[in-house]
Amino acid sequence: MARGAGLQLLLCCIGPLLGGEARGWSSPPVGQGYLEILSSWYCSFGTCCGTGDCRIANNITGLELDLSRRLHGQHLVKKVVLRAVRGFLETPEPEKALSLSFHGWSGTGKNFVASMITDHLYRDGLKSDCVKVFISLFHFPHPKYVDLYKVQLKKQITETVLLCKQSLFIFDEAEELHSGLLDVIKPCVSHYDGTSEVDYRRSIFLFLSNIGGNIINEVALDFWRAGRAREEITMEYLERHLHRQLLESTDGDFALSHLLEEKLIDFFVPFLPLEYNHVKLCVQDAFLARSLPYTEETVDEVVRMMAFVPKEERLFSAQAPPPGIISWACKVKSMQWWLVRQWYRKT
């Protein structure tokens, strides 16, 4: 018998004994507590409730540990994300949904951190029914169809929140969101007035954007040229520069600019550009995650394949390691060793 079927049969059999009702009689209320504990244990193996709530983990300790061990060169991100998420989850009755806006160049870790948050808040991660991901240019590519997109987006958000009060919505390429979609998004991240049919206050919205990346990089470069450690960059110092550029550079036709102007974003999360040593740590993590052997030389080979800027200093990575580059590097290294062994055998 499959484990899931066996557990279901167990619950059905002992339910009447622990607190369920059968044939017109009910057991003592103390048994109900044991049944709830057993049900929660069963829920840990698979989805067993209609609301999806039993698959919520909210493992803040795990998130903190993951950010500490696997996120490199982003001291501000670690601080802001933990404070925002922990504070929100510990608030019994939040006034509004939590909205975070991630800013920085491609390859600095925005999607990486979004996936960490997802994995530690939901047991099923991105596969959870409580999580929805929207990529602007993929899901909403044509401005002429914005009315259709609005209907579809509202339907998906509403259905997800009704299924799971603590829902997570990730909008990638948020700078490309058409302003017409604001009609759908704005009520979700605004303060709750008690009149809406759907209560979004326990939901979380993540907006990932490349906007602001240039000013973040300029600040990091200025600190480096001044001989100061990047860890000396404070949120207060960077946020002043970032907020000004976001309002100046964001196109009025896009929804993100309106959310910024109306102060509906709770936290700005700036991702600093990665330096050579940070990229090396990321590559090492990729090898370890795949249980692949590596040497310092192999890691350096992979990092050297990537572009670094500015042209003079070659200080910051201009990209993330392309998909598959780790496996490719391992195959090249394996082939080199195979050729060496063949040469020695012949000699």
N, C-alpha and C positions, 0 to 999 in steps of 0.2 A: 504494500500500500504506500502511495506517495506521502511524503511528510505532511504536505498541506492538507490532504484528505484525512490523514490520521488525526491531525490537530482539530480539524473541524468536527470529526466524529467524537473526539474526546470532549469538546465543548458541549456538543449536543447531549452527550450521555450524562455528564456531571452537572450540566446547567441547572436542572431541577433540584439537584441535591445542594448546590451552593447558593442558590438565590434566584433561580429562574422559576417560572410558573408552569405547571403541567397538570392537566386533568382537574382544574378547579382549585388546586391548593398551592400555597407558596411557602418557601422555606424561611427560616429566620433571617432578618436583615443582615446579620453579621456575615452570612455566606455570600452576600452580594459583593462585598469588598474583595473576597477571594476570587470571585468570578471576574471582576473588573481587572484584577492583577493578571489573571491568567489570559484574559482577552488582550490586554496590552502586550503581554509576552508574545502571544500568537501574532499580533499585528506587526511585531518586529520582523517577522519572516515574509510578510507580504501584505498588500493592500487589502483591508478587510472592512473598511467603513466607507459609506457613500460620500462623506465630506472630504476625504483625503487628509484630514487632520492627523490621523494616526501615523502618517508617514513623515511628520515634521520632527526634526531632530533638534534644531537650535543649539548646536554644539559650539558655543562660543569659545570654550577652552581649546577645542580642536582647531578652530579658525585662527585663534591667536598663535598657536603652535605652528600651524602651516605657514602663516604669514612670516613668522620669525625665521623658519628654516628654509623656505623655498622662494620667498620674494626677496630679490637682491637689489640693493641700491635705492630703495624706496622708503626711507624713514617716515616721510610725511604720510604716505598712503597707509602704512601700518597703523599710525596713530589715529588718523581721521576715520578710517573704516571701522576700526574696533570701537572707537568712542561712539560713532553713529549707530552702528548695528546693535551693540550691547545696550546703549541707552534706550533705543527704540523698543527692543524686546523686553526690557525690564519695566517699561511704562505700562501700567494696567489699562489705561484709557488714553491712548494718544489722540491729539487734536486733529491730526491729519496723517496721511500716508507718508512714509519716509521716502524722500527723493534725493538721490546722490548723482552728481554730474562728474564723470571721469574725464580728465583732459590730459592730452599728451600725444607725442608722436606715435606712429604705428611701431609695434615691437617693444613698447615700454612696459607692457603687462596689464593693460586695461581688461582685456578678455580673460586673461589668466586670473586676475583677482575676482572678476565676476563669477568665474567658474568655481573658485574657492568658496565664495559666499554661498553659492548654490549647493555645493557638495556638503557643506557643514550645516546648512539650515534644513535641508531635505535629504532623507535617506536615499531617495532615488535620483538625486542630483538633477541634471538637465532633463532626465526622463520623467521627472515628477509631473503629475497632472496640475500641480500648483505653480509650475514655472512655464513662462512663455517668452520666447526670444523673437524679436523683430529686427530684421536688417533692412534699413530704410530703402536702399536701392534695389533690394531683392523683393521685399514684400510690398513696397509702395513706389514702384519705379516711374509711373506715368502720371504727371500732374492732372491730365484731363480725366483721370479716373478717380480723383480724390474723393468724390462723393461716395463711390462704391467702397473705397478703402475705409472711409469713416464708418460705414455700416458694419463692415467686416471686423474692424478693430474694436468697436464698441461691443459687438456681440461676443468676441473672444474674451475681452477683459471682464465683462459682466458675468459670463458663464463661469470663468475661472474663479472670480471672487465669490460667487454663490456656492461653488463647489468647495472652495478652500479659503477661509477668511484671510489667512496669512499667505497671500499670493506674491509671487515675484515676477516682475516684468522687466526685461532687458531690451533696451533700444540701442542697437549698434548703429554706427554712422549717424548719430543723432543730429548732427549739423545738417543732414539732408532731409530731415522730416519736414514735410510741407506744412505750412501754417494752417491749412484747412483741417489738419488732424488735431489741432489744438482744441477744437470743440469737443473732442472725445477725451483727450488727455487731461486738460485743465481741471474738470470737475473731480478727477481721480486723485489729483495731488493738492487740491485746495483744502482749506479748513472745512471740516464737516459742519453743516448747518442744521442737521437733524431732519431735513425735508426730503433728502434723496432716498429713493427706494433701495439703493445699494450702498452699503457702508464700506468704504475703501480704507478706513483708518488703519487697518492692520496690514495693509499691502505695502510692498516695497518696489520702488521704481529706480532702475539704474539707467542713466543716459551716458553712452560712451561716445566721445567725440575727439577728433584731432585738433579742433579749434583750441587755440591757446598754447599749442605745442611750441611755437616759435618763441614766445615770450618766456616760457618756462626754460627753454634751452638757453636763451640769452642770459637769464639770471644765473643758471648753473655755470655757464662759461665765464661770466664775470667773477664769480666766486673762485673758480679755478685759477684764472689769471691773476687774481689778487692773492693767491696762495692760501686761500681759506678752504676748509673742508666743506664738502657739500652738506654734511650733517648740520652745519651751522645755519643753513637756510631754514627760516621759520615759516610757519603757515601764514602768520600775520603779514610778514614781509612780501611773500609771494602772492598772497591773495589780492593785495592792493593792485599789483601789476596785472594779474590775471583777470580780475573782474573788469577792469577798465578795457582791456583788449577784447574780452568777450563781447561786451556791449558795443564796441566800436566795429568789430570785424564780422559779427554775425549778421547774415543777410536777413532783412525784415520779412522775406517770404518764407522763412523756415520757423517751425514751432519752437525750437530751442531758444531763439532770441526772446520770444514772448514770455517763456517760462522764467528766463533770467530777469527780464525787466519787471515782471510782476512778483519777483522774489518768492517763487514757488519751489526753488531749489534749496534744500536744507543744508547740503554740504557740497562744497567744491573739493574735488580730490585730484591734486596735480601729480602727474607721473613724470619724474625727472628722467632725462636721457641717460642711457646706460653706458658706462665706461667699459674699457677693455676687460678689467678684472671681473666686473659684474657679468659680462657676457660669458666669460670662462666658467663662472659658477653655474650659469644657466645651462651651458652645454654639458657640464659634468652631471647636473641633475637629470638631464635628458638621457645620458648613458645609463645612469643608475636606475631610472624609472623603467628602462627597457632591459635591465639586467645584462647589459653589454659590457665587456671588458674595455678598458681604455687606458691610455698613457697620457702623460703631460704633453707629449709631442702630438698625439692625436687631437687632443683638445685644442692646442694652438693651431693646428692645421685647419680645423673647422672654423675657428674664430677669424683666422686670416682670410678666409673666403668671403667674409662680410665687409661691407663698406663702412668707413668711419669718417666723420666730419667734425669740425671744419677741415678743409683741404690741408691747411698748414699744420694744425695740431693733431689731426686724426684722433680726436679724443672721444667722441660720442658715436655709438652705433647708430647707423641710419636705418636699420631694419632688424627684424627678428630672424633667427635662424630659419631658413626656408624649410617647409615640411619635407621630411625624408632625408635631409642632409646628414643627420646622425647615422642612419643606416647606410647611406652611401659612403660616408667616411670609413665606417667599419668594414665595408666590403673592399674598399680600396686598400685599407691596411692589411686585411686578410690576404688579399691577392698579392701584396708586396711580400708578406712573409712566406706565402706559398712559392713565389718565384725564387726567393732566397734559398729556401729548403731544396728546391729542385736543382739550383745551381751548385749547392754544396754536394748533393748526391752525385752529380756528374763529375765533379772534380775529386 
